[in-house]
Amino acid sequence: ISAEEKLEQINKKIIQLKETERQLAYEEDTLTNLELNFEGYQKPVKNLMRAITGREELKQGLIGPLGSLLSIPEDLAPAIDVALGARVHNIVCDNENTAKALIEFLREHRLGRVSFLPESALQVNKIDQQSLDTLGREKGFVGLASDLIKIRPGLEKVLNYALGRVLITDSLDDAIQIARTSGRRYRIVSRSGDIMYPGGSMSGGSSNYEQSGLAGRPAKIKALQQERRSTSEKITKIQSEYDNALEQLHLAAANEKDCLNSLSQQRKVYAESEFDYKSKENHLNSLKNSVHKRQFAIEKTKKQISTSQKNYLDAEQKSEVLRDQIAKLDKDISKAETENRSASEKRELLRNDVTHLEISLQSLQESLEQLNNNMQQSDKEVKNHEKRLTEIDESLTSHLLRIEAEQEKVKTAQEDLKKIEEKLRDLEQSLQLSSQQQLSMQQEKRDLYQNLQKKSEQLGLLRSDKTKQEAAQQRISEQRDDLLNRLWETYNLTLHELEANTVEIYSQADAKRERNKIKKELEAMGSINHNALIDYETVKQRLESSEAQRSDIEKARGELREVITSLEHAMRESFTETFHHINQNFSQVFSELFNGGIAQLNLSESEDILDANIEIRAQPPGKKLSRLSLLSGGERCLTAIALIFGILQLKPTPFVVFDEIESSLDDVNGQRFANYIKRYSDQMQFILVTHRKPTMEAADRLYGITMQERGISRILSMKLSN
């Protein structure tokens, strides 16, 4: 993978981290809004906290729900939530007067019942330190619940009141053992939410609990804030590393480009030098061959000159001999002239021979001179060639020096290229580290989503429990009110009077016998109605009023029967006429949609036409007349569409909305349906929800809904041209 591709991957990862940050911000805002709006608390608590908004006189002394004041470690959230129970909904205030004023406000505005914890009036009965030290030596003992969590400063008394006698253990087995050790005097809760009550009763079982509930919501908001800040810091760090890596990559790319250009230029110069060197070397070889040939020619010429000199010396010697002979002959001729005239002819012949010998000698001398000239010319050429060879050697030496210099430059460029490659490797290692960080961030994101899903499930469970608790509380409240009403109606006693007259029962059987005895005495006394006359006059007036109302009702009933009869007659006439028109329209539309065939509406035999059943019979082209239930799915759909348009033709409406009405049709019938709607679009406006291409092609305007981001829908529209 190239550095550019890795940078692109890091950029995508930065975008994903920003999306994670946005999701965390969304969760934080959601939980913050839930906390600010007191969502999840009992309805009376929510009603009270919302009602006092803007009422400064009621806010004085009010601190808030207990659950919103606690900070709970995540591993103890299930145990603390179970330990608190319904007390998480209790409202903390400063004193009893504040609680009294808030109770009066609840009663006045009928907002429900709320439990208050006035901080100044609470009597704390916290487990003593000696007992805690003794229990601390037991296996699985975690601590006192009030010591394991935190509350807003100054409210430690409230925390000790709520959880000062609740112990936390690692497991249910540890809770059982500690309960035995402590004499079952305390409430003990395990980390998983199982409870040991004082006296020995137990509660527990399976639970889908994962995140903290109301009591853990502030801690969850803080955790989300910290996680969001951590993610933001990671984004900033990776963005900085990305920018630095990108800048280094650009610098490395620029250096690489310069080095490549320099290397290319140097390679070009090297190639030119190498070509020049090879051409000079070829020329040198050619000159060497030429010199070799000239040397061979010179050697051959020298041999010829040596032979010629030898021949010349021989000729000289012969010439000397001939001169001596000529001289001798001249002497002989002179001598012979005197002696014999006949020898003159012989002398002439000898002179001719001498002349020929002189000519031959002259020719040999000229040849010798020519050979001398050739030797001098060859010597000059040898000197010129030697001078040229010297120049070529010097040029070759300079080219070799230039080649060595270029090779040094190439080595330098290669070293620079190696440095750049090392920088690129360092950048790739940095990118790999960023990739590993991104993988860890993706894992964290998946964990966040899993936690969010579990939290949503827990929120649903909490809401369900809340609904059940509210219903149970409502039932208890109704039962209490019913009992109080029965107490008042039966015994004419209030709750306070009953509490004042309460006596301790030692035997339930004796109490029942005493109750039955009192009842019999009351029954024997009989009932006395001191207001019988008044009641009689009242009942008499009611009877007279009822008689008058009855006569009016009877009269109105007769009038209504007449109206109903006339309406039924008008309805039968209107129904018969309308049914006839709809039947005609239905048959016509059916033939148009099916491109043939017949269809009709029939009424079943009945005494009253208004109670008759309507039967649809259709005969598509090529089939026999049958009921609607015997047709195929597409045929039934198109028949139903024909019936709808038969009704619309009788009474058109401004708007007609169809929701995937043609989903069961094939392409041919779908095209017929689209064309048919297009014909009536100038009379009625059709709004269709569809996935079929023919219907969309026939529409004047298309609207689409897309969701590019989770939870955010976007509407797209497009006007189609004719």
N, C-alpha and C positions, 0 to 999 in steps of 0.2 A: 504494500500500500504506500503510495506516495505521501510526502509531507502535506501537500495541499488537501488530499482526501482525509488525512487524519485531522487536520485543522477544521475541515468541514464537519467531521464527526463530533469534535469538541464543541463546535458552534451549536450543533443540534442538541448535544447534551446540556449546554447552557440553557437553551430554550426549554428543554424538559425540566431542568431545575427551576427555572422561572415559573413554569406551569405548576410544579410541586409547591413552590412558595405561594402562588396564587391560591392553590387548593387549601394550604394550611391557613392562609389569611381568611379564606371563606369559612373554614371550620371554626377558626377563632372568633370571627364576627358572629357566626351562628350561635355558638355557645355563649358568647357575651350577651347577645340579644336575648337568648333564653334565660340567662341569669338576671338580666336587667328587667325582663318581663315576668320573672318568677314562674316560668313555664315548668311543669312537672310537679309543682307543689299542689296541695289540696286546694280545691276551688275557693273555699272561704279565705284561705291565706292569700291566694292570688287576688281575690276581690278586695280584701282589706288593703294590701300593699298598693294596688292600683288606685283605690278610692282615696287614699290619703295623699296622693300626688298633688302637690300644690297647696296642701293644708299644713302650714308650718306649725300651727298650734298642736296638731296631732303627731307631727314628726318628732316633737321634743320628747326625749326620753325613749323613743323607739329605736332599737338597734338593728333588728332584722331577723329573718328566719335563721334558726340554728345551723341548718345545712350550708348556708352561704357564708358562715363565719369560720368554718373549719378548713384546715389544710391537712390532707390525709396522704401518707405515702401510698404509692400505687399498689405495693404488695399487701397492704393491710386494708385496702378499700372494701373488699367483700365482707371481711369480718366486722369492720366498723359500721358499715351500712346496715348489716343485720343487727348489730348490737344497739344501734340507735333506734331502729324501727320507726314508729310513727313520730318519735321525738324530733326527727329531722325537720318536721313541719312546724314545730313549736316556735313561737316568736319571742325573741329576747327583748326585754325592756329594762329600764333602770329601777323602777319601783312599782309598788302595788297600785298607786294612784294612776300611773300611766296605763297599767293593764286594765284598771277599772274604766277609765275614759274610753279606751279602745273597745272594751266589751259593750259599753253603752252605745258606741258608734255602730258596732255590728248589729246590735238589737234594733236600733232606730232605723237602719237602712236595710234590715233583713238580708244581711250578707252571709249568714251562717254562723257556725261556732268554731272558735279557734282557741287553742291552748297557749298560755303565756308563761314565760319564765322570768318573773321580776327578780333581777339580780340581787337586790338588797334584801329580799324576803326568803331566798332559798336557804334551806338547811342542808348542809353538805355532810354526808356520812361516808367519807372516803376510807378505804381500807388502810389500816395503820401500817407504818413502815416495817415494824417488826414482823407482822404477818407476811408482808411482801418479801422480806428477806428470807423467811422460812420457805415460802412457795417458790422463790427464785432458784432454789437448789433442786427443784423437781425437773425431771426430764421434759423437754418440749415447752417449758414456760417462756413466753415471750415478754410479757409485762402487763402492767395495768393500762387499760385502754386510754385513760385520760392522760397518762404520761407519754404515750406513743404518738399522739397527734398534737397539733398546734391549733390555737384559737386566737382571735384578735386580742392584742394586749389589753389587760384590764378585765378580761372576762374569764379568767381561770376558774373562778367560783362556779360559773355556769357549766364549764366543761367537767369539773369534778362532780357536780350534781348529776349530770347526764351519764357520765361514764366512770365515775369514781369507784364503783363497785363491780366493774366488768373486767374480767381477766381474759387475755388473749393467749392461745396456745397454738402449737404447730399443727396438731392433728386431733381428731376426735378421741383417739386412745389416750393421748396426753391429757385431754380435758377430763376424761373419765377418771384417770388416776389422780389428778389434782383435786377433782371434786371429792373423791374419797378422802384424800389427805386433809382437805379443808372442812370436812364435815358437811359438805353440800350447802354451804352458807352463801356462796357467791354465784353470780351468773358468769358462765365461762363460754367463750366463743372461739372456735377453731378458725384457722386462716381460710378454710373452705366455706365457712358460714354455718357450721353445725353448732347447736347451742345446748348447754347443760344449764337448766334453770335451778334456782335454789329449791331444795326439797327433793331433787332427783329426777324431775321430768326432763325429757330430751326432745329436740326438734332438729330436723335435717333432711337431707336427701339430695337428689340431682338438681342442678341449676345450670343455666346457660350464662351465669354471671361472668363477665369478662372485664368490663370497665366499671369505675365508680359511678354511683348514681348521683342524686342531688348533692350528697355530702362531698363527693369527690369532684364536682363540676368546677369549682374555683381552681383546684389543683390541676385539672386537665387544661383549663384555660392558660395557666402559667406555663405548663409543659408545652403547649402549642406555641406560646409566645417565644419560649426559649428555642424550640425546634425551628420556628420561623426565622429567628435571628441567626441561628446556626446555619440554616440553609442560605440565608442572604449573605452571610460571611463566606460560605463556600462558593457561592456564585461570584462574589467580588474577587475572591482569590483566584478562581479558575479563569475569570474574565481577564484579570491582570496577567496571569500566566499565558493566556491565549494571546493577548495583545503583545506581550514581550516575545513570545514564540513567533507570532506573525511578523513582528518587526525584524527579528533575527533572520527569519526565513527570507524576508524581502532583501535584507542586507546580504545574506548568503547567496541569494539568487542573483543580485547585482554583481557581487564579487565573482560568482561562478560565470556570469555572462562575460565580465571583463576578462577573466582568465581564459575562458573559451575563445573569446575574440583574439586575445594575445597569442594563445596557443595556435589558433588557426592561422594568424599572421606569420607566426614563427615557423609553423609547418609549411606554409606557402614559400617563405624565404628559404627554408631548408630544402624544399623540393626544387626550387629554382637553382639553389647552389649545387644541389646534388646533380641536377640536369646539366648545369654548366661544367661541373667537375667531370661528369661522364663524357660530355662532348670534348672537353680538353684532353681527357684521358684517351679518347678515341683518336683525336688529332695527334696526340703525342705518339700513340702506337703507329699511326700512319707515318709520322715523321721518322720514327725509329725504323720502320720498314723501308722508308725511302733512303734513310742514311745507310741502312744495311745494304740496300741495293747499290747505292753509290760507292760504299766501301768495297763491295764486291767488284763493281766496275773499275774502281781505282786499282784494286789489286790486280785485276785482269789487265788494266792499262799498264800498271807497273811491270807486269810480266812481259807485256808486249814491248814496253820501252826497253826492258832488260834484254829481250831477244833482239830488238832493233839495235841496241848499243853493241850487243855481241856481233850481230851481223855487220854493223858499221865498222867495228874494229877489224872484223875479218875482211871487210871491203877495203879498209884503210891498209891493212897488211897486203891484201891483194893489189891495191892501188900502188903501194910502195914497190911491191914486186914488179907490177906492170911498168911503173915509172923507171924502175931500174932496168927492166927489160927494154922499155922504149929508149932509155938512154943508151943502153947497150946496143939496141937495134940501130939507134941513130949513128952510133959510132960504127956499127957494122955496115949501115947504109952508106955512111960517108966513105967508109973504107971500101964498101962494095961498089960504090959509084965509080970509084976509080978503077975498080977491078972489072966490074961487069955491068954494062948498061942493061943487060937483060934482067938484072935484079931489080930495076926500077918498078916494074909492075908489082913485084913481090913487096916492095917497100910501100907502095900505095895501099896495098891490101893490109899491110901491117898498120899503116896510119889510120886506115878506116877502123881497124879493130881498136886502136887507141882512142879514136873519137867515140866510138860506141862505149868504151869503158868509161871515158870521162862523163858521157851523158848519164850512164848508170850511177856513177858516183854522185853527180849532181842531184839525181833523183833520190838517192839515199840520204844525202844531206838535207834535202827539203822534207823528206819523211821524218828525219830526226828532229828538225825544227818544229814540225807539226806535233810530234809526240811531246816535245818540251812544252809547247804552248798548251796542249791538252793537260799535261801534268800540273802546270801552273793554275789553269782554270779549275781543275779538280781540287787543288789545294785551297783555292779561294772558296769553292762551294763547301768543302769540309769545314773551313773556318766559320762560314755563315751558318751552316747547320749546327755546329757546336754552340755558336752564339744564340741561335734560336732555341736550342735545347736548354741552355742556361736560363733564358727568359721564361720558357715553359715551366722549368723546375721552380723558379721564383714565384710564378703565378700559381702553380699548384700548391706551393707552400702557403701562400696567402689565403687561397681558398680553403686549405685544410685548417688554417687558423680560424677563418670565419665559421667553418663548419663546427669546430670545437666550441667557439663562442655561442653559436646557435644551439648546440647540444646542451651547453651550460644553462642557457635560457629555458630550454625545454625542461631540463631537470628542475629548475626553479619553479616553472609553471606547474609541473607535476607535483612538487612538494606543496605548492599553494592549493592545488586541487585536492590533495590528500587532507590538508587542514580543513578545507571546506567540507569534504566528506565526513571528517570527524565531527565537525559542528553539526552537520545534518544528522549524524548518528546520535549525538547528544540531544538534539531536538526530538528525534524519534523516541529516545528513551523517556524524555519529558512528556511526550504525547502519550506513551504507554502508561506512565504513572497517572496522567490525567484520565486515561481510559479506565484504569483500575478504580480511581476515585469515583468516576461516573458509574461504574458497575455497582460499587457500594452504595452510591446515592440511589440508583434504581432499586436496589434491594430494600433500602430504607423506605422508598416510595411505596413499594409493594406492601411492606409491613404496615405503613400508614393506612393504605387502602383497606387492608385486612382488619386493622384496628377500627377503622371507620365503619366497615360492614358489621363487625361485632358490636360496636357501639350502637349502631342503628337497631340491631336485633335487641340489644339490651334496653334501648329506649322504648322499643315496642312492648317488651315485657313489662317495663316499669309503668308505661301508660296503661297496659292491661291490668296490672296489679292496682294501679291508682284507681281505675274505673271500678274494679271489684271492691276495693276498700271504701270508695265513696258510696257505692251501692249498699255495702254492708253497714256503713255508718248511717246512711239514710234509713235503712230498715230498722236499725237499733233506735235511731231517733224517733221514727214513727211508732215503734213498739213502746218506747218510753212515754211518748205523748198519749198513746192509746191507754196505757196503764194509768197514767195520771188522770185522764178523762174518766176512765172507769172508776178510779178511786174516788173522784169527786161525785160522779153521778150515783154511784152505789152507796158510798159511805159518807159523802159530803165532807171529805177531808182533803187538805192540801198535803204536798210532800213534806213541808216543814212540820205541820201538825202531826203527820204520821211518824216522822223521825222522833218528834218529842214524845209521842205516846208508844214508841216501840219498846217492847219487853222481850227479854231473852227467852227463847224456847228451849226447854230441856228435853222434851219428848215430842216428836212430830205426831205420833198417834194421839196423845192427849190434846195437842193443839187442834187436830182435825175434829176430835170429838167435841171440844169446846166450841169450835166454829159452827158445826152442824147444830149444836144445841141453841146457839144464838140465832141462827137462821130460822129455826122452827119457831122460836119465840117471836121473831119479827113477823113471820108469816101468820102466826096466830093473832097477832095484834091487828092485822089487816092494814090496808092503805087508807089514808084520810086525805080527801081532796077538799081543801078549804075554798078553792076557787071554782067550784063546780058550776055555779050560776053564771059566772063570767065566761067560763068555757062554753057553756050552753049557748049563750048569746053569740059568741064568736063563731061557733060551729054552725048555728042557724043562718047567720049572715053569709058564711061561706057557702052553705047549701043553696040559698037563694041565688047567690051570684053564680054558682055552678049551673043551676037550672037555666038561668038566662043565657049563660054562655053556651049551654048545650043546645038550646033552641036556635041560637044564632049559628051554631056549627051545623045543625041539621039543615037549616035554610041554605047556608053556603055550600053544603055538600050537594044539595039538589041542583043548585046553579052550576056547580062545577061539573056535575054529571052531564048537564045539557051542553056545556062548553066542550067537554071531552067528546061527546057524541058528534057534535058539529066538526070538531077538529079531526076526529077519526075519519069522518066522511070526506073532508077536504084532503086529508092525508092519503086516503085510498085513491081519490081522483088524481092528485098530484103524483103519487107513486106510479099509478098505471101509465099516465102520460110520460113521466120521466123515464120509466123502465122501457117503454116502447122506443123513445128517442135514443136512449143509451144502447139498446139492442141493435138498432139500425147503424148507429155510429160504430159500434163494436164490430159488426159484420164487415163494414166498409174498411175500417182500419186494419182488421185482420187480413183481408184480401190484399191490401197494399203492402203490409209488412211481410206476408208470406209469398207475395207475388202469385196469388191465387188461393183457392180453398174457400171454405165457408166456416162461419162460427155463429153461434146463437146463444141467447140467455133464455132459460126456461124456468117457470115457477112451478114448484111442486103443488100437488093437490092439497088444499087446505080450506077450512071454513072461512077463515079470515085471510085476506091477501097480505095483510101486514105481518102475519105470522108464518107465511109460506117461505120455504127454503128456495134459494136461487141456485140453479144448476147450470154450469158452463159446459157446453158441448162444442167441440171444434173438430174440423176436418182439414188438416194441412194437405197441400197438393200431393197426390199419390197415395193417400191413406183414406181409411174409412172414418165415418163420423163416430166419435167416441167421447167419453167423459174426459175432463181435464186430468184426472189422476192417472189415466192410461197413456198419456203422452210422455215423451222424454223430457229431461230436465230443461234443455234449451227451448223445446217447443212450449213447455209450460211457462217459462220465463217470457218468451215473446208473446204468448197469448195474454199473459197478465199485463204486459206493456200495452197491448192493443186495447184491453179493457180500460186501462188508465186514460189513454188518449181518447177513447170513446166518451168517457165522463168529462174530460177537459174540453172536448169539442162542444158539449152541451153548456157547460159553465166554465169559460176560460178564467184563469187566475193570473194576476200580474207576475207572480213568481212561482216557479216549480223547482223543487230541490229533489234530486235523485242521488242516492248513495249506492254506487256500484250496482245499479239496476241491471246492467248488461253483462255482469261478470260470468254468467252461465252460457252466454251466446258464443257461437263460433265466429270466425272472422267475417264470413259472408253476411250472416244475420246481424253482426255488430255493425258492419258498414251500412246495412239497410236502416238500422235503428238511428245511426248518426245522421244519415241523409234525411230521415223523417223528421228528426228534431230540428235540423237546419231549415226545413220548409216552414216550421211553425215559429221560428225564432223572431220573426217580425211581429207576431201577435202576443207571444208570451216570452218571458225571460227565464231561461233554464240555468240552473246551477247544479253541476254534476260533480260528484266525487268518483273518480274513475282511474283505472290503470290501463285502459284499452287504448291502443294507438288510433283506431278509426275515430273514436269519440273525441280524442284530443285534437286530431287533425280538423275536425269539423267545428271546433270551438273558436270563438272570436278572441278570447283572452284566457291565458293559462295562469294559474297560481300554484306555486309549489312551496312546501314547508321543508326546510332543511335544518339540521342541528349540527353545526360545525364544532361547537363547544358543548360540553356536558351541561344540560339544564338550560341552554339558551337556544331558543328557536328563532328562525329567521324566515321571513316570507319573501319569495321571489315571484315576480309577475312578468308576463311577456304578452304583448299584443300581437296577434297573428294577422298578417296582411292577406287581402283577398287574392 
